[in-house]
Amino acid sequence: ALVDKLRELNLVEKIIAVGHRVVHGGEHYSKPTLINDDVKNTIESLAKLAPLHNPANLIGINACQLAFPELSQMAVFDTAFHQSMPEKAYLYGIPLELYSKYGIRRYGFHGTSHYFVANQVAQLIKKPIEQCNLISAHLGNGCSVTVIKNGKSVDTSLGMTPLEGVMMGTRSGDIDAGIIFHLVEQLGYTVEQVDALLNKKSGLLGVSQLSNDCRTLETAMLDESHAQSAQAKLALTVFCYRIAKSIASFSASLTELDGLIFTGGIGENSSWVRQQILKQLSLLNFHVCDEANQATRFGACGNIATKSSRPCWVITTNEEWVIAQQSAQLLS
């Protein structure tokens, strides 16, 4: 359908390359990469770390190679921006040989989004990105918080897979690993059932028992006659608390902080979620301006903090632009 549309618009001959978002690049890729058979094999081998994403990314790559065999295909990896994390941030507290032999470590995701919004803020405050110290919260069905020191990612909430970190739409985020043993040994769950539970049935959906969509939950929460109003509010309250806690913990990575960024479908559009998070960050001198917060939605960007507060920006992310820009740079 896409190829037909491009032909209809007489745009096929104007395309110079195809850029692909690939979620997991492991330690192999810290930059945009020209796709060849070796790169495809590596993406496939990393599918065990991102089973919902990397196989789908490969389908897109193969389809585009068939549709545009004469064009260069570029991979831009979600994990690449986080390859600047130090050992203290990416290592788990498990035997070191599990990292050295099998690559079990924290990788992080949403890298293109955090990279884009950080650079947008650098332009807004007229400061070189290399001098910017920021905390970025990408909040959508998948969520991650990243701390950016001197323009580079030094820690992030997502781990070896996109399951770690804050509570998300259907993913649990951080849990006591002992719960997994309890589910299997005491409650009779299979490993496959635990996987489905934590990845597809938890988070906002699991706590609310209603939906993983923030809009649906906010509507239910505000309607006290709704049968699941209380559970919707509980899910959103837990969601906001865990994000605020993550943001506060990341301040330990910095000695100065230029401000906080909200992005992603929820971060860009839910004034209620942003307000609840900022109310719990007053110790870091974040205070929301209600008027600015309500006005900054649906594509509107800006600072939603009061004048006496540390800045807090809402920035509409544009991962596609980063992929296009980096693919063009690699081609040249």
C-alpha positions as CSV (number, residue, x, y, z in Angstrom):
1,A,0.0,0.0,0.0
2,L,2.9,2.4,0.8
3,V,4.7,1.7,-2.4
4,D,1.5,2.2,-4.4
5,K,0.9,5.5,-2.7
6,L,4.5,6.7,-3.3
7,R,4.1,5.8,-7.0
8,E,0.8,7.6,-7.2
9,L,2.4,10.7,-5.8
10,N,5.4,10.3,-8.1
11,L,7.8,10.2,-5.2
12,V,9.5,6.8,-5.7
13,E,12.4,8.3,-7.8
14,K,13.0,11.0,-5.1
15,I,13.8,8.5,-2.3
16,I,17.5,8.2,-1.6
17,A,17.5,5.6,1.2
18,V,15.2,3.8,3.6
19,G,15.7,4.3,7.4
20,H,14.4,1.6,9.8
21,R,13.8,1.8,13.5
22,V,15.3,-1.3,15.1
23,V,14.6,-1.7,18.8
24,H,17.5,-3.9,20.0
25,G,21.1,-3.5,18.8
26,G,22.7,-4.9,21.9
27,E,26.4,-3.8,22.3
28,H,27.0,-4.2,18.6
29,Y,25.6,-0.8,17.4
30,S,26.1,2.6,18.9
31,K,25.5,4.5,15.6
32,P,23.2,4.3,12.5
33,T,24.3,1.3,10.4
34,L,24.1,0.3,6.8
35,I,22.1,-2.9,6.6
36,N,23.7,-6.0,5.1
37,D,23.3,-9.7,5.7
38,D,25.5,-9.6,8.8
39,V,23.5,-6.8,10.3
40,K,20.2,-8.7,9.6
41,N,21.6,-11.8,11.2
42,T,22.6,-9.8,14.3
43,I,19.1,-8.2,14.5
44,E,17.6,-11.7,14.3
45,S,20.0,-13.1,17.0
46,L,18.9,-10.2,19.3
47,A,15.2,-11.1,18.9
48,K,15.4,-13.2,22.0
49,L,15.9,-9.9,23.9
50,A,13.1,-8.0,22.1
51,P,10.7,-10.7,20.9
52,L,7.9,-8.3,20.2
53,H,10.0,-5.9,18.2
54,N,13.1,-7.2,16.4
55,P,11.2,-9.8,14.3
56,A,8.8,-7.2,13.2
57,N,11.6,-4.8,12.4
58,L,13.2,-7.5,10.2
59,I,9.9,-8.0,8.3
60,G,9.9,-4.3,7.5
61,I,13.6,-4.4,6.3
62,N,12.9,-7.4,4.1
63,A,9.8,-5.9,2.6
64,C,11.6,-2.6,1.8
65,Q,14.6,-4.5,0.3
66,L,12.1,-6.2,-2.1
67,A,10.3,-3.0,-2.9
68,F,13.4,-0.8,-3.2
69,P,16.2,-3.2,-4.1
70,E,18.4,-0.4,-5.5
71,L,18.2,1.8,-2.3
72,S,20.5,1.7,0.7
73,Q,18.7,0.5,3.9
74,M,19.8,2.0,7.2
75,A,19.1,0.8,10.7
76,V,18.8,3.2,13.6
77,F,18.8,1.4,16.9
78,D,16.7,2.3,20.0
79,T,19.5,1.1,22.2
80,A,22.3,3.2,20.5
81,F,21.9,6.4,22.5
82,H,22.3,4.5,25.7
83,Q,25.6,2.9,24.8
84,S,27.3,5.8,26.6
85,M,26.1,4.5,30.0
86,P,28.9,3.6,32.4
87,E,29.3,0.2,33.9
88,K,27.8,1.2,37.2
89,A,24.6,2.0,35.4
90,Y,24.3,-1.0,33.0
91,L,25.6,-3.9,35.1
92,Y,23.2,-6.0,37.2
93,G,24.1,-7.3,40.6
94,I,24.5,-10.8,39.4
95,P,27.7,-12.9,38.6
96,L,29.8,-10.9,36.2
97,E,30.4,-13.8,33.9
98,L,26.7,-13.6,32.9
99,Y,27.6,-10.3,31.3
100,S,31.0,-11.2,29.9
101,K,29.8,-14.5,28.4
102,Y,26.1,-13.8,27.5
103,G,25.7,-10.1,27.4
104,I,23.2,-9.9,30.2
105,R,23.2,-6.2,31.1
106,R,21.0,-3.2,30.9
107,Y,20.7,-1.7,27.4
108,G,17.8,0.8,27.5
109,F,15.4,1.8,24.7
110,H,13.5,4.8,23.3
111,G,16.9,6.2,22.5
112,T,15.9,8.1,19.4
113,S,13.1,9.8,21.3
114,H,15.3,10.8,24.3
115,Y,18.0,12.0,21.9
116,F,15.5,14.1,19.9
117,V,13.8,15.9,22.8
118,A,17.1,16.6,24.6
119,N,18.4,18.3,21.5
120,Q,15.1,20.3,21.1
121,V,15.5,21.6,24.7
122,A,19.1,22.5,24.1
123,Q,18.0,24.7,21.2
124,L,15.2,26.2,23.3
125,I,17.6,27.2,26.1
126,K,20.3,28.2,23.6
127,K,22.9,25.9,25.3
128,P,25.2,23.4,23.6
129,I,23.8,19.9,24.0
130,E,27.3,18.9,25.4
131,Q,26.6,21.2,28.4
132,C,23.0,20.1,29.0
133,N,21.9,18.0,32.0
134,L,18.4,16.8,31.7
135,I,15.9,14.1,32.8
136,S,13.6,12.9,30.1
137,A,10.4,10.9,30.6
138,H,9.1,9.1,27.6
139,L,5.6,8.1,28.6
140,G,3.3,6.1,26.4
141,N,2.2,2.4,26.2
142,G,5.9,1.8,26.8
143,C,7.6,4.1,29.2
144,S,11.2,5.0,30.1
145,V,13.0,7.7,32.1
146,T,16.5,8.7,31.0
147,V,19.1,10.9,32.6
148,I,21.2,12.9,30.2
149,K,24.5,14.3,31.5
150,N,26.5,16.6,29.2
151,G,24.3,15.5,26.3
152,K,24.9,11.8,26.8
153,S,22.7,9.1,28.3
154,V,24.2,7.9,31.6
155,D,21.3,5.9,32.9
156,T,17.8,4.8,31.9
157,S,15.0,2.9,33.4
158,L,14.5,0.2,30.8
159,G,16.9,-2.7,31.0
160,M,18.1,-5.8,29.0
161,T,14.5,-6.0,27.7
162,P,11.7,-3.4,27.5
163,L,10.1,-4.9,30.7
164,E,12.2,-3.3,33.4
165,G,11.6,0.1,34.9
166,V,8.4,2.1,35.6
167,M,4.9,0.6,35.2
168,M,3.6,0.8,31.6
169,G,0.5,0.2,29.6
170,T,0.6,-3.6,29.8
171,R,4.1,-4.2,31.2
172,S,4.7,-4.5,35.0
173,G,8.0,-2.7,35.1
174,D,10.2,-3.5,38.2
175,I,9.0,-6.3,40.4
176,D,10.6,-8.5,43.0
177,A,12.2,-11.3,41.0
178,G,11.0,-13.7,43.7
179,I,7.4,-13.2,42.4
180,I,8.3,-15.2,39.3
181,F,9.4,-18.2,41.4
182,H,6.3,-17.9,43.5
183,L,4.1,-17.9,40.4
184,V,5.8,-20.9,39.0
185,E,6.5,-23.0,42.1
186,Q,3.4,-22.2,44.2
187,L,0.7,-21.1,41.8
188,G,1.5,-23.5,38.9
189,Y,2.2,-20.9,36.2
190,T,4.3,-21.9,33.2
191,V,7.2,-19.8,32.1
192,E,5.1,-18.8,29.0
193,Q,2.2,-17.7,31.2
194,V,4.5,-15.6,33.4
195,D,5.9,-14.0,30.3
196,A,2.4,-13.1,29.0
197,L,1.4,-11.9,32.5
198,L,4.3,-9.5,32.9
199,N,4.4,-8.2,29.3
200,K,0.8,-8.2,28.2
201,K,-1.5,-8.3,31.2
202,S,0.1,-6.1,33.8
203,G,0.7,-2.3,34.1
204,L,-2.2,0.0,33.7
205,L,-4.3,-2.8,32.3
206,G,-3.5,-5.2,35.1
207,V,-4.1,-2.8,38.0
208,S,-7.2,-1.1,36.5
209,Q,-8.7,-4.4,35.1
210,L,-10.2,-2.0,32.5
211,S,-7.7,-0.7,29.9
212,N,-4.1,0.1,29.1
213,D,-5.2,3.3,27.4
214,C,-4.6,6.4,29.6
215,R,-7.5,8.3,28.0
216,T,-9.9,5.5,28.9
217,L,-8.7,5.4,32.4
218,E,-8.8,9.2,32.9
219,T,-12.4,9.2,31.6
220,A,-13.4,6.4,34.0
221,M,-11.6,8.0,37.0
222,L,-13.4,11.3,36.6
223,D,-16.8,9.6,36.3
224,E,-17.5,8.4,39.8
225,S,-20.6,6.5,38.5
226,H,-18.3,4.3,36.4
227,A,-18.1,0.8,37.8
228,Q,-14.3,0.8,37.7
229,S,-13.7,4.4,38.6
230,A,-11.7,3.6,41.7
231,Q,-9.6,1.0,40.1
232,A,-8.8,3.4,37.2
233,K,-7.7,6.0,39.6
234,L,-5.6,3.5,41.6
235,A,-3.8,2.4,38.4
236,L,-3.0,6.0,37.4
237,T,-1.9,6.9,40.9
238,V,0.5,3.9,41.0
239,F,1.7,4.8,37.5
240,C,2.5,8.4,38.4
241,Y,4.1,7.6,41.7
242,R,6.5,5.1,40.2
243,I,7.5,7.5,37.5
244,A,8.0,10.3,40.0
245,K,10.1,7.9,42.1
246,S,12.2,7.0,39.1
247,I,12.8,10.7,38.2
248,A,13.8,11.5,41.7
249,S,16.2,8.5,41.9
250,F,17.9,9.6,38.6
251,S,18.8,13.0,40.2
252,A,21.6,11.0,42.0
253,S,23.4,10.8,38.6
254,L,23.7,14.6,38.3
255,T,25.3,17.5,40.2
256,E,23.2,20.0,38.2
257,L,19.9,19.8,36.4
258,D,18.7,22.1,33.7
259,G,15.2,20.6,33.8
260,L,12.8,17.8,33.1
261,I,11.2,16.8,29.8
262,F,7.9,15.0,29.2
263,T,7.3,13.3,25.8
264,G,5.5,10.3,24.3
265,G,1.7,9.9,23.9
266,I,0.9,10.3,27.6
267,G,3.7,12.7,28.4
268,E,2.7,15.0,25.6
269,N,-1.0,14.9,26.1
270,S,-2.1,14.0,29.7
271,S,-2.0,17.2,31.8
272,W,-3.4,15.2,34.7
273,V,-0.5,12.7,34.7
274,R,2.1,15.4,34.4
275,Q,0.5,17.4,37.3
276,Q,0.5,14.3,39.5
277,I,4.1,13.5,38.8
278,L,5.3,17.1,39.4
279,K,3.4,17.4,42.7
280,Q,5.6,14.6,44.0
281,L,8.8,16.3,42.9
282,S,8.6,19.5,44.9
283,L,11.8,18.5,46.7
284,L,13.6,18.9,43.4
285,N,11.9,22.3,43.0
286,F,9.4,21.3,40.3
287,H,6.1,23.1,40.5
288,V,3.5,23.0,37.8
289,C,1.7,26.0,36.3
290,D,-1.9,24.8,35.9
291,E,-2.7,27.2,33.0
292,A,0.4,26.3,31.0
293,N,0.0,22.6,31.8
294,Q,-3.6,22.6,30.4
295,A,-2.6,24.5,27.3
296,T,0.4,22.3,26.4
297,R,-1.2,19.4,24.8
298,F,-1.9,17.9,21.3
299,G,1.3,19.1,19.7
300,A,1.8,22.3,21.7
301,C,5.3,22.4,23.3
302,G,6.6,24.5,26.1
303,N,7.6,25.0,29.7
304,I,4.7,24.0,32.1
305,A,6.5,25.0,35.3
306,T,6.0,28.1,37.4
307,K,8.5,31.0,37.2
308,S,10.0,30.0,40.5
309,S,10.3,26.3,39.5
310,R,13.0,24.4,37.8
311,P,11.9,24.2,34.1
312,C,9.8,21.3,32.9
313,W,9.2,21.1,29.2
314,V,6.7,19.2,27.1
315,I,8.3,18.3,23.8
316,T,6.5,16.4,21.0
317,T,8.9,13.6,20.0
318,N,9.8,12.9,16.4
319,E,11.7,9.6,16.1
320,E,11.0,9.4,12.4
321,W,12.8,12.7,11.8
322,V,15.9,11.4,13.8
323,I,15.9,8.2,11.6
324,A,15.6,10.2,8.4
325,Q,18.3,12.7,9.5
326,Q,20.8,10.0,10.7
327,S,20.2,7.9,7.6
328,A,20.9,10.8,5.3
329,Q,24.0,11.7,7.3
330,L,25.2,8.1,7.0
331,L,24.5,8.0,3.3
332,S,26.6,11.2,2.7
